[in-house]
């Protein structure tokens, strides 16, 4: 008997969870772990013991509540805990929003600088042309072609 699986015989709340160390869930080897955490679901990331780094690493859960083979001699380790990615994902989303705003501001600044440098000597003449709308109004606010600007 594999004694690292004995706890499954004495505590019905212990769950068998299969995880992968690799990103390709379908082709990656699945490793069995144990936990009493009832909240762990497929797709969660969990911290598990290992012989490398700081004696722990992160795996992805691919199966939950699986059957245990008590004759398999492979040691079954406990899951150390789950990885709560919600704060991390929120920060990434905020950063992405900020970057998009910075890119838009950069584009606007480049456009204004280019317009100012190329047209500065002729701005008064260009602004009087019906096609010119230097106010920055959106296309829905701009006057239709062929109508003079107010």
N, C-alpha and C positions, 0 to 999 in steps of 0.2 A: 504494500500500500504506500501511496505517496502521502506522507504526513503533512505536507503543506496544503493538502486538500481536506484534511480531517475536520477543519472548522465547518465545512459545508454539511457535515453529518450531525454536528451538535448545535448549530445555530441556523434556523430557517431564514434569518434576515440577511445572511451573507449572500451576495450576488456574484455570479461569474460574469465577467466582462471581457470581451475580446477587443484588442486594440492593435493598431499598426504604428510602427515607427516611421514609415515612409508615406509620402504624399499620395502615391497611387494606391488607393484603397483596394482596388480589385486584384492587383497583382502582388501586393505586399503580403509578407508573412503576417499571420495573426497570432498574437501572444495573449494568453489567458492571465487575467488578474482577478483579484477579489476585492470586494468593498462592501460596506454596510450603508453606503450613501444611496438612498432611494431615488435621488433626483437625477442621477447620471443617465443620459440618453445618448442614442446614436448621434454622432456628429460633434459631441462634446470633446474638449481637450482635457486630458488628465495628466497629472504629474505622477511618474512611476519611478521606482528604484532602478538604478543601473550601476554598472561598475566603472563608468566613465564620468567625466566632468565633475560635478559636485555630488556624485552618487545619486543623481536623479536626472530625468529628462521628461520631455513632453511627448505624449502619444495621442492619437485620435481614436475615439471609440467607434467601432464598426459593428459590434453586436452586443446586445445586453441579455442577461438572464439565460445564458447558454447552459447546456448540459455539461457536467464535469465528468471526465474520465478518471476515476480514482486509481486506475492502474498505470496511467501515463506517469513516468518518473520525473517529468519536467517540473521544476519548482514553480509554484504559483505565488507571486508576490502580491502584497497589498497595494492598492492605489493610495498614493500619499494625499492627493486632493485634486480638486478640479481647478481649471484655469478660467477665471472670470474675465472674459474679453470685452465686456460691455463698455467699461471706461476707455479702454484702448481704442475700440471701434468708434466711440463718440469723439475722441480726440482726433482720430484720423479724418472723420467727416468734417469736423470744425476746421482742421488744417486745409483740407481740400477746398472748402468754401472760401477760406482766406486766400488761398493761392489763386483761385478763379477770379476773385475780386482784384488781386494784385495784377494778374495778367490783363484784365480788362482796363485797369488804370494805366498800365504800361502802354497798351495799344492806343488808348485815348491820348496819352501824353505824346507818343511818337507821331500820331496823326496831327495833333495840334502843332507840334514843333515843325513838322515837315510843311504844313500849310503856312505857318508863320514865316518860315525861312524862304519858301518859294514864292509866296504871294505878297509879302510885306509891302513891296513898292507899288502893287496894283490892287490892293484890297478894296479901296473905295470904289474903283471901277467894277471889280468883280461882284461886289455885293449888290450892285444895281441890276445885274443880269437876272432875268426871270428864273433861270435854272439854279441860281445860287440860293442856298438856305444856310447861312452861316450861324443861325441861332442854335443849332444842335437839336432842333425839334425832331421828334420821331417821325417816321414816314407817314403815320396816320394824321399827324398834325400839320404836315407840310402842305403847301398849296399845290393843286394839280398843275401839271405842265400847261404852259400857255397862258396862265393867269398871272398877272403881275403881283409881286410881293407887296404887302401893305406897308 
